[in-house]
Amino acid sequence: MEKRNSDVARAPKVSFVSLGCPKALVDSERIITRLRAEGYELTRAHEGADVAVVNTCGFLESSQAESLAAIGQAVHANGKVIVTGCMGAEPEKIIAHYPSVLAVTGPQQYESVVNAVHRAVPPQHDPFLDLLPPEGIKLTPRHYAYLKISEGCNNRCSFCIIPKLRGDLVSRPAADVLREAERLVAAGVKELLVISQDTSAYGIDLKYAASEWKGRPVRARFLDLACALGELGAWVRLHYVYPYPHVDAVIALMAEGKVLPYLDIPFQHAAPAVLRRMKRPAAQEKTLERIARWREICPDLTIRSTFIVGFPGERDEDFQLLLDWLEQAELDRVGCFRYEPVKGAAANNLATPVPDAVKQERWDHFMPHQQAISARRLRRKVGTRQQVIIDEVYARDSRMPDRGAGAAVAKGRSRGDAPEIDGAVYVASRRPLRLGGIATVRIESADEYDLHGTAVGY
């Protein structure tokens, strides 16, 4: 009898897997926060959980394959599986592979996911388990967090199906974003990573309407929001920014130290013919001249970007133009993808497909070309002092030169490095370094992706 009462009191357990981009991670955090508030226990292991939830990515065929594999693992290990996320917008693909899943919901359908969990295993109210930190449950380390400012996208890039999956742009009121940011900073977050599908388009759908924060109106506008976030005392990093003309005004904020001197701009290509087929917004507005002007205003500016090679109709001369453009632009951090024909994307029918062998050849040429540029940019930082936020602390690390007995070693990021996607700074220190702390580091060497140095301030 005693054992039975213990079983009844046990909190229902939900295992959770989150795939895809940071925007999907924020969706996962919202679902997890709601479940935790209702008394559910969260776990990474499917075995022993009462139900499993898989938040999928569906942008590319390769990401869909990864999502299906993750669903399969959950089905095999648990059996009771709920699927959500971008791939959930095409439930027939999931049901065809795994007809036993309990429910399939699309992206941002938080209520539907929670209701499906309720049906699988009803919540047990417990006032002690219902207590939550004000910032909610986060899947990132305590010292940084993603701050989503809008959902969806108004752009109609020919290779992208995100608007079909997530809908048109829906911006959050500025005060709503700022209150969330305040809670995160109060909870110890040192770095806010601002994300959306098109960050620089923030507020267009709201007609830039103001909302009240700290007794004053703040417009739902990219510049106004960035300026207000810069008042909170945390690092503010801007992701997924399209090079619209009004972005120029934010560079001044970076020069003043209000937001990090970092822009994540998905240029995707440089050849005008390819960009026209891609239907990229703000694609060719004298971009090289603007980059040069940005660096005049803010010499410490780091620019990261992503590109696609092998886009339908891409010619040898288009690809060479891209390589030449990269040499002139001198971007700091770059990722490159081989074009994948996503089902439903208009790009698939625009021009003759580029053979897979040619895509691979161009990718193999692109990567070392950009690697040399990135390494050159990093070498310029040798001898400088950089602020570094500490992500990991080690007792010792073979990647660092011998600093003598008692030297601590840590891995961190400079103001020019975003978590997961950019390089790292390996730091030696005579004093212990604290996870989430910010140290001043003298840079002593650089390789293709990372910096190495010694802490000189804490």
N, C-alpha and C positions, 0 to 999 in steps of 0.2 A: 504493500500500500504506500509506504514511504517513497519507494522508487517511482511509482506512478505519479505521485504529486510532484516529484522533481522533474519528471518528463513534461508535465503540463506547464510548469513554470519556465521551462527552457525557452529562450528567445528563438524565434524562427531564423534560420540561417540562409543567407543569399550569397552565392558566389557571383563575381562580376568580372568580366573581361572587357576592356576598352581598347578599340583599335582606331587607327586613322589619325587625323590631324588634331592640333590643340583645340579647335572648335568642338570636335567630338568629345574631347576630354572634358571640356566644360559641361557639355550635355550630361556626361557620366556623373560629374560631381553633383549636378542638380538632382539627378535621380537618386544617387546614393544618399545625399543629404535628406531627401524626403523619406526614403526607406528607414534611414537611421533614426529620424525623428519619430517614426511610428513604432520603434522598438525592434526593428530587424537587426540581426547581427550580420556584418559583412565579412567575407572571407575570400581569399584568392583561390583556394582549392575547391574544385567542383565536387570531389569525393566528400560525402558526409553533409553537403549542403541540402537544404530542402528544395531549392530551385536555383537554376543558373540563368544569368542574364548575359547576353553577348551584344555589345554595342559595335556594330559593323561599319566598315568603310566600303563604299561602292563606286568610287570615282573612276578607277582603272580596272581593267580585266585582272591584272595581277593582284590588286587590293581585294577584288571580289573573291579571287581564289584563296587568299589568306583568310578572309572572313569565313568562307565556307569550311576551311580547315579548322578554324577555331570553333565553329558551331559543331562540327563533327566531333571534336575532342570533348566538348561539353556533353553532347548526346551520349557518347561512349562512357564518359566518367560519371554522369549523373542521371541522364534520361529525361529530366524535367527541365526544358530549356525554353526561354523567352528571348526572342531576337528583336533588336531595335537598331536604329541608325540609318545611314544613307542607303545601304543595300536593302533595308526594309521597305523602301519605296517601290521595289520590284519583288513582292513576296512570292510570286510564282517561281522565281529562280531558287529560292530557299526551300519552298515546299517540295519542289521537284527532287531535291537532294535529300531533304530530311522532313518527310511528311509527319513525323511524330512531334515536331516542335509545338509547344502549347499556344504560342501567339507570335505574330510578326507585326511590328509597328514601324513607322517611318521616323525620320529624324525630327527632333524637337517635340515629339509626342510624349511628353513626360507623364501626363495623366494616364495615357493608355498603357504605358509600361507599368506604372504603379498599380493600376487596376488589374493588369494581368498577374502581377505578383500576388495581389490580394486573392484572386481566384485560385491560384495554385496553393498558397499557404496564407491563411488569414492572419492579420497582425494581432499581436497581443499587447494591449496597452500596458505600459509600465512607466510610471512617472519618473523613475530614476533613469531608465533607458531613453526617455524622451528628451532629456537635457542635451542640448547641442551647443557647441561653440558658436558665437554670433556670426563668424565668417562662414559657417557651414563646413561640410566635409570636403577636404581637398585631396587630390591624388598626386599632387606635386610635393616636393620637399617643403618644409615649413617656411623657408626664407624667400620663396618666389611663388607667384600665382598668375594664372591667365585670367585676364579681365575681358570678357566678351562684351562688345558695345552694340552689336546688332546681329540680326539673323538674316540669311538670304542674300540675294544679289540681284541688281538690276541689269548687269552687263549680260551680253549674249555672245560671249566668246565661242567661236565655232567648234572648239575642241572640248568644251566643258558642258556637263549636264547638271552642275550644282543648282542652277535656278529651278530645274525640273525636280530635283530632289528636295531642296530646302526653300523654294519659293522666292519671291521678290524681297527686296531690302525692307527690313523692319527694324528701325533704330530704337534703342532704349532712351528714355529721357535722360538728359545730362545729370540731373540730380540723382536719379536712380543709380547710374553708373558710379557717381562720386561717393554716394553713401556706401556702396559695396566696397569701393576702394578704401574708404576710411576704415571700415571694419577689418579689412585684410591687413592694413598697416598697423592698426591697433593690436592685432593678433601676432605681430612679429614679422610680417612679410616685408622684405627689404627691396623686392623688385616686382614691379607690375608689368606683365607682358600684355599689351593691348592688342586684341585680335578681333577680326571679323572677316567676312569674305572680301570686302573692299573698305578698308578703314577710312580712306580719304573721302569716301562718299557718305560718311556718317552724317545723319540728320536731314538728308535731302527729302526723305519721305515725310518728315515732321515739319517741313518748311522751316527748319532751323529754330523751331519754337523754344523759348526759354523756359526753364523750370527753376524753382528756388532752392538754393543750397547755401547754408550758412548765412541766411538772411539776405542773399543777393541773387539776382537772376543770372543763370548761366545758359547760354544758347547751346542748342544741340548742333554744334559745329565743330569740325575737326580741330581747328586752331584753339577755340575757346575751351574745349574739353582737355586738350593737351596742356594748355596753360594752367587750368585748375588742378589737374592731376599733378602737375609739377610743384604744387604748393604743399603736398603731403609728406615730403621728406624722404620718399622712396625713389629708387631708380625707376624710370618710366621708359619702356622699350616699345617702339611702334612697329608692328608687323603688317604685311599685306597692304602696303600703301601704293596706290597708283600715282604716276607722276603728273597729276593735274596741276595747273598753274598755281592754285591756292596752296599747294604743299610748300612752295618756296617760303612762305611766311613762318612755317614751323622750324626751318633751319635756324632762324634767329633765336628761337627758344633753346635750341641745342647749343648754340654758341654761348648763350647766357648761363648754361648749366641747369636749366629747368627740366629738360628731358634729356635722355641719353643721346649722344651724337651717333645715332644708328637708324638706318632706314632699310627695311625689308621690302624691296620693290620687285615684283615678278615681271621683269621685262619680256621674257619668253623668246624673243628673237630680236634681230636688228635689221634684217632685210625688209625694205618696204613692201615688196610683193608678198612675202610670207605674213607680215603683220596685217596686211589688208585681208588676206584669207582667214587669218585668225580672228579678225574683228576685234582687235585689242583696243580698249579705250585709251586715250592719251598716248597713242603709240609712237608717233614721230613728231614731237613738238620740240625740235632742236635739243634732243636729250643730252648729247655730249656737251653742248654749251651750258646747259643747265647744271649738269654734274660738276663741271669746272667752276661755275659760279657758286654752287653750294659749298664746294671745298674752299673757295676764297673766303666765304662767310664763316665757315666752321672747318678749319683745317683738320680737326680730329675726326671728322665724319667717317663712319664705316658704312659701306653700302653692300648689302647682300642681295642676291637675286637667284632666280631659277630660269632655265632655258629648256627648250624642246628642240631636239634635232630629228631630222627625218619626217618633218611635217609634210602632208601630202603636197606634192608639187615643188618641194624644196629642191633647187638646182645646186650644182657644184658652186656656181658663182654666188648664190645666196649664202651657202655655208661659209665660203671664204670671206664674204662681207661680214658675217657674224664674228669670225675670228679676228678680222681687222678691227672691228668695232670694240671687241673685248680688249684688244691691245691699247686702244686709245682711252677707253673708259676706265681701265685699271680698277675694276671692282674688287673689293676685298674678299668677299665670300661668294661662291657660286656653286649651285647644284645644277645637274643636267639630267634630263630624262629622254629616253628614246620614245618617239611618238607611239602611243597605243590607240588603236581604233575603238574607242568606247562606243558601245551600242547606244544609238539615239543621238550621237553627236553629229552636227551638220558637216563637220570637217571631213568625215569619211567619204563624202561624195563630191568634194570640191575640186579635186585634181587627182592625177595619177599617183597611187601610193608609192612610197619609196621602199624598195626592197629591204628586207630585214638585214641582209648582209651589209648594205650601204649605211643603214642606220647605225649598225654596230661600228663600222669603220669610222664614221663621223664622230661617234661618241668617243671612241678610242683616241681620236685626234684631238677632240675638244678638251678632254680631261687634263692631259699633261700640259696643254697650251695654257689653260687657266691656272693650273697648279703653279706654273712658273710665275705667273702674274701675282698670285696670292702670296707666294713665298717672298717675292720682291717687296710687296707691301709690308709684310710682317718684319722683314729685315730692317726696315726703316724705324721700327720701334725699339730696336736694340739700343741700349743706353738711356732710354726714357724711363720715367716713373709712371706706373699705371695703377689705377684703383682696381682691385681684384676682389670679387665676391667669392667666398670659399664654399665649394660644393661638396668636397670630400676631404677627409683628413686621414693620412696614412702614418704609420710608424716609420716606414722606409720605402723607397721606391727606386728600382734600378734605372728608371728613366732620368733620374736626377744625378748630377755629378756629386761626388762625395763631399759633404760639407763638414765632416768630422763628427765626433761623438756628440750625441745630444741634439743633432739637427732634426727638426720635424719637417715633414714633407706634406704638401697639400695640393689638391687640384682645384682650380677655380676658373673664373672667367673675367676678362676685362670688360670694360663698358662696350667694347666692340664685338662681344661674343654672346649670342643667345644660347640658352640650354638646348641640348640634344642635337642641334643642327650645325653649330659653328665649332671652332677650335677651343682649346683650353690653355690655361696658364698653369704651369707646374711651378710650385713655390717652395723654396727652402726657407726655414725660419729657425732662429735660435730660441724663440719663444713659442709656446703652443698656439696654434691657430684654431679659431672657433668656427664650427660649421655655421654658415650664414653670416659670418662676420665679413667686414670689408677691410682689406689691408692695402697699404701702399707698397708696391713691388718694383724693385729696380730690374729691368729686363736685361738679361745678359746674353741670351742666344735665342735663335728662332730656327724652326724647320719649316716644312711645307705647310703645316696646319697649325702648329702650336708654338707658344712662347715659354721660355724658362727664365726664372729669376729668383731673387732673394727679397724677402720681406724687410722693409726698412722703416715701416710705420704701421701702427695698429689702431 
